Amino acid sequence: MEEVYQFLRKCEYYFLATCEGNQPHVRPFGTVNIFEGNLYIQTGHVKSVAHQIEENPKCEICAYDAAENTWVRVAATLVEDARLEAKASMLDSYPELRAMYNEHDGNTVVYKLTDAIATFSSFTTPPRVVRFGFKEAAEGQINCQECGAVCDKHDVFCPNCGNKLDKRQM
């Protein structure tokens, strides 16, 4: 996760893709923060992107580093964190946003990235995958080695990605 955070910070801007009905929407974003060991992004409740995330929390983020000719794509599920501490942490990381946002304003919203699969790519090296934000498997469960999803111990294949589960992990 730290590597994804550093890459997004280095790029300064990334593109966030959401969906409204069957229509994709993509827009530039610039906020990313680590709070309590999780990766967060931020927007305003009044924006259409917040309504799209509320209806369908699955998203993709894409950022390109022109100097290194590499990019990252992050598929994730966004979970709103309504705590003032999470909002304040984001705004403290981007003090210039305090002219428009405040953790007490009822408009600021921060989202934690969960079930995230980040793929680092370039034209010269094979893709490399980093997973973060998945729940840890509890007793009687197993984490899928392919996508990280929590699966039931009786599952033969991961219901999230279809990967055959390795029961030796239990």
N, C-alpha and C positions, 0 to 999 in steps of 0.2 A: 504494500500500500504506500509506503514511504516513497518508493521509486515513482509511482504514478503521481503522487503529490508533487514531487520535485520536477517531474517532466512538465506537468501542467503549469506550475509556477514559472518555469523557464520559458515556456511558450507565451506566457502572459494571457493569451486568449485561447479558448477552445470553443467548439461548437456542440451545443446540446440539442439532441433530437428527441422530440416527443411525438405523440400522435393524438389527433382529435378525430374520433370516428375512424374512418379509413384514410384520412389525410395526414401525412407526416408534416411536421413543422421543425425547422432547424433555425437556430439563432446563435449569435456569438455570446459567450459568457466570459467573465474574467475572475470570478470569485471561487476560491477553493481553500479549504482550511482543514487542519486536523484538530479534532476536539475529542478528548477522552479516548484516543486511539482509533478514531473512526474518521473517514473522509467525508467532508461536507461541502455542499454548494449552497448558494443563497439567491433569492429573488424577492419580489413583492407579491403579496396575496392578490393585489388588484390586477396583476398582469395575467394575460391569457395563458402563459406557460404554467402558472400555478394551478389554474383550473384544469389544464390538460393533465398535469401530474396527479391531481386529485382523482380524475376519472380513470387514468391509466398510469400507474407509477413506474412502469418500465420505461427505460430511456437508454440512449447511447450518447457517449461523449467522444469526440474526435479532436485531436490536436496534432499539429505538424510542426516539427522543428526543422526549419529550412537550413540552418547551419550544419546540422548533422544528417539531413535528408532521412529522417526517421519520423514515424508517427505512432500514436497510440489510439486504439479504439477501446472504449470501456462500456460494456453492456452491464446494466445494473438496475436494481429496483430502488427507488427513492422513498425514504420514510421521513415524514415531517417530524422534527424535534421542536416542540413548542416551548421548551425551557428557555428562560431568559438567559441563563449562563451560556447556552449554545449559540444564541443569537449575538450576545455580547462578545463572545470569543471571535466570531466571524467578523463583526464590525471593528473590533480592536485590531484585527489583522489587516483591515482595509479602512483606515481612519477617514479617507476621503469620501467614503460612502455615508458617513455620519451627517453630511449635509442633506441627504435624501432619506436615510433610514435611521431608526432608533429601535433598540430592543423592546421598548415599551409602546411603540406606535400602533400595534395591531396590524401592521402591513408587512413588516419584515418576517420572512419565513426562511428557515434553513432546513435542508434535507440531508439526511445521512445516506450514503451509498451502501446498500446491502446486496448480497448475492452478486458481487461484482466480479466480472471476468475481463481483465485488461489484456489486450494483445498488442505487443510492441512489434512494429514491422519496419522494413526498409526494402529497397530494391536489391540489396546486396547480401542480406543475411536472412536465415529462416525466421519466421515469426516466433516470438517467445511469449508465453502466457503467464500472467500473475493473477492469482485469485485472492480475494479478500472480502470481508464483511459477511461471511457465512456463519450461521449458527453452528455451534459445536454439537456433535452428536451426543445424545443422552443414552442412558442404559437402553439396550434393545434397538438402537439406531446405528447407522453407519454414514460417514461422509463419502460421497461419490468422489473417486480419485480424479475424474475428468472435469466435473463442473463445481464440486464442492458442496452440492446440495445435501441436505439431511434426508436420508432414506430409511425406511423401515427395514428391520433385520430380515424380514421375510421377502423383501423385494429381490428379484433376480436382476432386474435392470432398473437403472435410475429413471424415475418418472419425469425428471426434468430434461435430461439429455439423451436417454436411451443407452448409456454406457453400461456394460456388464459389470456388476458390483463384485468387488474382491472381498469375500467374507472373512479372509484371514486378518483383516484390519480390526475386527471386533475383539 
